[in-house]
Amino acid sequence: MFGDAELDVFYDAFGVEATHRPAAGGPPTTVLVIHDEPGNQILGGEVFMTEPSLRYRTSTLPRAEKGDRFTLGRTEYIAREAAQNLKDGLEHLVPLAKV
């Protein structure tokens, strides 16, 4: 299991910058995220479509809420649901939809 130090190394190596804009208002925040694009996964002979999502360190951003917006490069996304804790609570996962 990753601890804080290992997550720092992971996000420094694989993270991309995203700008978070809360739906409730407030200043935008730029954070490092791990962005997952949609695609196909084959599990047990069945094909499943995955939706775009991102995850970020809990210590870098408050819990994202449904309707919050994230900009990655030139693409804007909206949070389809509030962020969910991952494993030990050191990260949050946010399901996204393109705007």
NORJO-V330306 format. One record per residue. N is the residue number from 0. PSI is psi in degrees with one decimal (none if undefined). OMEGA is omega in radians with two decimals (999 if undefined). D_CENTER is the distance of its C-alpha to the mean C-alpha in Angstrom with 2 decimals. Layout:
n: (N & N)
psi: (PSI & PSI)
omega: (OMEGA & OMEGA)
d_center: (D_CENTER & D_CENTER)
//
This chain:
n: (0 & 1 & 2 & 3 & 4 & 5 & 6 & 7 & 8 & 9 & 10 & 11 & 12 & 13 & 14 & 15 & 16 & 17 & 18 & 19 & 20 & 21 & 22 & 23 & 24 & 25 & 26 & 27 & 28 & 29 & 30 & 31 & 32 & 33 & 34 & 35 & 36 & 37 & 38 & 39 & 40 & 41 & 42 & 43 & 44 & 45 & 46 & 47 & 48 & 49 & 50 & 51 & 52 & 53 & 54 & 55 & 56 & 57 & 58 & 59 & 60 & 61 & 62 & 63 & 64 & 65 & 66 & 67 & 68 & 69 & 70 & 71 & 72 & 73 & 74 & 75 & 76 & 77 & 78 & 79 & 80 & 81 & 82 & 83 & 84 & 85 & 86 & 87 & 88 & 89 & 90 & 91 & 92 & 93 & 94 & 95 & 96 & 97 & 98)
psi: (139.9 & 144.0 & -174.9 & -46.1 & -42.4 & -37.3 & -37.4 & -47.5 & -44.3 & -49.5 & -35.8 & -36.0 & -39.6 & -7.6 & 154.1 & 151.0 & 137.9 & 145.0 & 125.5 & 129.0 & 110.1 & 137.7 & -30.1 & -4.1 & 171.5 & 170.0 & 148.3 & 152.8 & 135.3 & 127.6 & 161.6 & 133.1 & 163.1 & 117.7 & 127.8 & 120.5 & 157.0 & 154.7 & -169.5 & 141.5 & 138.3 & 117.9 & 118.4 & 33.8 & -2.1 & 144.8 & 128.6 & 136.6 & 137.0 & 150.5 & 158.7 & 146.5 & 167.7 & 158.7 & 152.4 & 161.7 & 131.2 & -32.9 & -13.7 & -14.0 & 138.6 & 171.0 & 121.2 & 144.5 & 159.8 & 132.7 & -15.4 & 153.0 & 144.2 & 133.2 & 124.6 & 113.0 & -121.5 & 7.0 & 132.7 & 137.6 & 157.8 & 141.4 & 121.3 & -25.3 & 166.7 & 153.6 & 145.4 & 141.4 & 140.5 & 132.8 & -98.5 & 9.2 & 3.3 & -16.1 & 157.8 & 149.2 & 131.8 & 117.7 & 137.1 & 162.2 & 141.7 & 143.1 & none)
omega: (3.12 & 2.95 & -3.12 & -3.09 & 3.14 & 3.10 & 3.07 & -3.13 & -3.13 & -3.12 & 3.08 & -3.09 & -2.98 & -3.09 & 3.03 & -3.13 & 3.06 & 3.06 & -3.13 & 3.07 & -3.12 & 3.10 & -3.11 & -3.11 & -3.11 & -3.08 & 3.05 & 3.13 & 3.08 & -3.12 & 3.00 & -3.14 & 2.95 & -3.04 & 3.09 & 3.10 & 3.10 & 3.12 & 3.13 & 3.01 & 3.10 & -3.13 & 3.10 & 3.12 & 3.11 & 3.14 & 3.12 & 3.03 & 3.05 & -3.14 & 3.09 & 3.10 & 3.00 & 3.03 & -3.11 & 3.12 & -3.14 & -3.10 & -3.08 & -3.05 & 3.04 & -3.13 & 3.09 & -3.11 & 3.08 & -3.14 & 3.05 & -3.14 & 3.08 & 3.06 & 3.08 & -3.05 & 3.13 & -3.08 & 3.12 & 3.13 & 3.03 & 3.12 & 3.13 & 3.14 & 3.03 & 3.13 & 3.12 & 3.07 & 3.01 & 3.06 & -3.01 & 3.11 & 3.12 & 3.13 & 3.01 & 3.08 & -3.13 & 3.02 & -3.02 & 2.94 & 3.08 & 3.11 & 999)
d_center: (19.07 & 17.22 & 18.34 & 17.37 & 19.35 & 17.95 & 14.30 & 15.57 & 17.14 & 14.28 & 11.85 & 15.01 & 15.84 & 12.79 & 10.23 & 10.27 & 10.73 & 8.95 & 10.99 & 10.07 & 13.06 & 13.81 & 15.76 & 18.32 & 19.11 & 19.12 & 18.42 & 15.35 & 13.47 & 12.33 & 9.97 & 9.10 & 5.72 & 6.02 & 5.95 & 7.91 & 10.66 & 12.93 & 16.00 & 18.68 & 19.06 & 22.57 & 23.18 & 26.81 & 28.04 & 25.84 & 23.28 & 19.99 & 17.68 & 13.95 & 11.70 & 8.82 & 5.32 & 2.07 & 2.92 & 5.28 & 8.97 & 10.52 & 13.34 & 11.79 & 10.70 & 12.16 & 10.71 & 9.08 & 11.64 & 12.48 & 13.48 & 11.44 & 10.90 & 8.71 & 10.95 & 10.47 & 14.09 & 16.11 & 13.77 & 12.65 & 10.34 & 10.80 & 9.03 & 11.37 & 11.31 & 10.76 & 8.13 & 9.79 & 11.04 & 10.92 & 14.47 & 15.98 & 13.71 & 12.70 & 8.96 & 6.87 & 5.11 & 4.74 & 7.16 & 8.02 & 11.53 & 13.13 & 15.40)
//
